[in-house]
């Protein structure tokens, strides 16, 4: 059970080392436990000096607030904000809140822009809920205690803490937490979109946008929900439609390939044979196969 710290044990600890560890892309910048009681506490993500930085800040008590370009979010107990700096966000102690107590970690490095899309739904910030005993929060508090006890002694140890925290972020699938209840509805939107626009889709961005999700978040959520990647599902849709066209029309294989979204008949034939064990012509004639009108791929 976590015991609440006394006020005089609060603190923020930054790290600058003269013996930097070999750069692997991320490093611990700071970790802290704070209780803010003044509305002077106000951070604008576009007015900070930090670059290539990620901030994870977990509310223990009280309430803060974060302003995004399209909405304002209250940050209550057991909610964490995740922001990329620089970014279009502002978090602060609002006038209606008497205090905001939180624990946080900042990680910086050249790998942050590459890792960010794998972690977050929005482009610059998000809010997620974690229980106090979640492994991610336990590790965050443990890292703070190491800093407060002055046991983080070199850049190698600091880098290891940053990497372990990042791995806990990825392992926890926290990026699903904000959208969990609406996940099925969002994936159904994408499925409906693929069923209707299978012939003109150019990539995952188009499909993800139909569900209001980034490419990376959409791919993970789609696989978690359906057991298939979006591309696997789209291929199934195209194969089912092609089987119907082969059976009920006299369109050429080349024409059918273009009608379902492939650039040429050769590639279509390759995919069709791989999925069915037959060439499109063999399926059309019923040669060496049961004569069915429709195929279903799952």
Secondary structure, DSSP 8 states (H G I E B T S, - for coil): ------GGG-EEEE---SS-----S-EEEEEEEEEE-STT-EEETTS-S--SEEEEEEEEEE-EEEEESS-EEEE-TTEEEEEEES-SEEEE--TT-S-EEEEEEEEESTTHHHHHHHH-SSSSEEEEE--TTSHHHHHHHHHHHHHHTT---SHHHHHHHHHHHHHHHHHTTGGGGGGTTTHHHHHHHHHHHHHHHTTT--SHHHHHHHTT--HHHHHHHHHHHHSS-HHHHHHHHHHHHHHHHHHH----HHHHHHHHT-S-HHHHHHHHHHHHSS-HHHHHHTTTS---S-----
